[in-house]
Amino acid sequence: MKTNCKKAIKQAKIEMERDIAARSKKNPKLFFNYVNSKKMKQEGVGTLLSRGGKLVDENGEKAEILNSYFSSVYTSEEPDNEGFPCNMPSSSNLATGAWVTREEIQKRLEHVKVNKGPGPDGIHPRVLNELSAVIAKPLHLIFQDSLRSGMVPRDWRIANVVPLFKKGSRSQPENYRPVSLTSVVGKLLEGVIRDRVLEYIAVHNTISLCQHGFMHNRSCQTNLVAFYEEVSRNLDAGMAVDVIYLDFAKAFDTVPHRRLMIKLRNIGLEHNICNWIENWLKDRLQRVVVNGTFSNWTSVVSGVPQGSVLGPLLFNLFINDLEVGIDSTVSIFADDTKLCKTISSMQDAAALQSDLTKLENWAANWKMRFNVDKCKVMHFGRNNINANYLLNGSVLGVSLMEKDLGVFVDNKLSNARQCHSVATKANKVLSCIKKGIDSRDENIILPLYRSLVRPHLEYAVQFWAPVLKKDINELERVQRRATKLVKGMEDFNYEVRLSRLGLFSLEKRRLRGDMITLYKYIRGDYRQLGDVLFSHKNNQRTRGHPFRLEERSFHLKQRRWFFTVRAVRLWNALPSDVVMADSVNAFKRGLDEFLINQNIQGYCDTNIYS
């Protein structure tokens, strides 16, 4: 009996771990919550320091301290909009009531994430999901009435705010980010409005190409590749470059509502939609929740709610004119902003300073603030004159290395620090898996590795891919360790383990990723960006495919191995039937067959680079 009980417990545990592994790709928190529960470890809001310098540990007091801090950053506006021209939108050809159908609502209900928590109204997403066929009709009537009238129910304008720790001391309220949990029903209509506004701005090319945040077919990687393409190209030409990294203070929380509405109306959004958004922002209330204990309600007088569906798009539209009148190169990801200019004289530095002053004036006019202490300048190039730049009367600090959208970038465009950083992170997660999961079953270890470890090694990797053998090996060692964790794989060499587990080496995955990414730039969803980054060859030759690209010359090693240079020659050598694939998935299949037939594991295996 005892033996059977132990076997049953062991089998149940394996099944539970298999379920966690399978679901971790969509919800990584499941795994870490499971591991922390075994450690009896509690992550959350620590003991907080009040304004009076007192340490507070009671949940209710902590909630009040955080709510008071989150409210303190809000922006106040003058009662009128004098000095800001506002164009009244013309009537739309699309009636607001036709914006949403019952079928669309039911489809959205069927795709609601049931593992998320409810908002202040207490309506759980699982209930909405399981009753989708029943409640789609009444919700359709409610949504139509809300859109026609431009009025938003009060329950959709209140939020439970969950404080998420960022970094630094857990006792400091400023080290927590407010994330709003709002009505799931309200979010459904937010999603409808967001998608229709996105369709409108796509037709009218409203959003600048320099904005890569919260935009379809743009990402951190597209931002980094586009921006540092210019930096690396100019460095390779022997020129000096200055890059200024700008940081807005509490950007999402300080967006002034009246000024935001001016911008929304000026781009020509339909009248009722502008009224709906204005009402959605009006008279909002929030309360902070700490371990189930709530603070009192507080008014929200500025900002777009972090955690809302509509908030990120509204922020993009608010900041969209930031680059107007700026001569230097501007690159934006949400609120992360960079300026870049080649510097060959003090006149060039003065021009960059002029652009910085224009941004300073933009921020003042639109009630935004730069966090000057976090704004930095990085000087690239041996002959850089190392000019000083002023922002709000303060000299910007000089940085030799910045973490740009999660990637370490230094003034020599070296990727050694980035390689070491991601390998360290990945190894820590792998150790967590090793200690936290009892089973060594392939069906448990591999999904956890793919969803929790490998993403650290491949985030934006087309931008920072390692060049030196030591860096390549440091990353590969992580996967070597991971494959050895699988039961029965311990005694096989690495190549055999990869074959039996159906994995590619990380080096081959990076090369493969280069080709897939280039396909997206040339033939896929990134074509608008690709037209700027690449030049097509004058294809008069009969051999080769019709999408061959110009190969750029280079002098520096950093330039040779930059994505826009290193990937082109292999792309040009691909068979025509592979490049002419009509979808990304079809391209992947053809590419894999080509790489296997040519026995290509990395760029060193291709004679076209010799």
Secondary structure as GFF3:
##gff-version 3
##sequence-region A 1 610
A	DSSP	alpha_helix	2	23	.	.	.	ID=ss1
A	DSSP	alpha_helix	29	39	.	.	.	ID=ss2
A	DSSP	beta_strand	48	49	.	.	.	ID=ss3
A	DSSP	beta_strand	55	56	.	.	.	ID=ss4
A	DSSP	alpha_helix	59	72	.	.	.	ID=ss5
A	DSSP	three_ten_helix	96	99	.	.	.	ID=ss6
A	DSSP	alpha_helix	102	110	.	.	.	ID=ss7
A	DSSP	alpha_helix	125	130	.	.	.	ID=ss8
A	DSSP	alpha_helix	132	149	.	.	.	ID=ss9
A	DSSP	three_ten_helix	154	157	.	.	.	ID=ss10
A	DSSP	beta_strand	158	165	.	.	.	ID=ss11
A	DSSP	three_ten_helix	173	175	.	.	.	ID=ss12
A	DSSP	beta_strand	176	181	.	.	.	ID=ss13
A	DSSP	alpha_helix	184	203	.	.	.	ID=ss14
A	DSSP	alpha_helix	220	236	.	.	.	ID=ss15
A	DSSP	beta_strand	241	246	.	.	.	ID=ss16
A	DSSP	alpha_helix	257	266	.	.	.	ID=ss17
A	DSSP	alpha_helix	271	281	.	.	.	ID=ss18
A	DSSP	beta_strand	284	290	.	.	.	ID=ss19
A	DSSP	beta_strand	293	294	.	.	.	ID=ss20
A	DSSP	beta_strand	298	300	.	.	.	ID=ss21
A	DSSP	alpha_helix	311	319	.	.	.	ID=ss22
A	DSSP	three_ten_helix	320	323	.	.	.	ID=ss23
A	DSSP	beta_strand	329	333	.	.	.	ID=ss24
A	DSSP	beta_strand	336	342	.	.	.	ID=ss25
A	DSSP	alpha_helix	346	365	.	.	.	ID=ss26
A	DSSP	three_ten_helix	372	374	.	.	.	ID=ss27
A	DSSP	beta_strand	376	380	.	.	.	ID=ss28
A	DSSP	beta_strand	390	391	.	.	.	ID=ss29
A	DSSP	beta_strand	394	395	.	.	.	ID=ss30
A	DSSP	beta_strand	397	398	.	.	.	ID=ss31
A	DSSP	beta_strand	401	404	.	.	.	ID=ss32
A	DSSP	beta_strand	407	410	.	.	.	ID=ss33
A	DSSP	alpha_helix	416	436	.	.	.	ID=ss34
A	DSSP	alpha_helix	442	448	.	.	.	ID=ss35
A	DSSP	pi_helix	449	453	.	.	.	ID=ss36
A	DSSP	alpha_helix	454	458	.	.	.	ID=ss37
A	DSSP	alpha_helix	461	464	.	.	.	ID=ss38
A	DSSP	alpha_helix	469	485	.	.	.	ID=ss39
A	DSSP	alpha_helix	494	501	.	.	.	ID=ss40
A	DSSP	alpha_helix	506	522	.	.	.	ID=ss41
A	DSSP	alpha_helix	527	533	.	.	.	ID=ss42
A	DSSP	alpha_helix	557	560	.	.	.	ID=ss43
A	DSSP	alpha_helix	563	573	.	.	.	ID=ss44
A	DSSP	alpha_helix	576	579	.	.	.	ID=ss45
A	DSSP	alpha_helix	584	597	.	.	.	ID=ss46
A	DSSP	three_ten_helix	603	605	.	.	.	ID=ss47
A	DSSP	three_ten_helix	607	609	.	.	.	ID=ss48
###
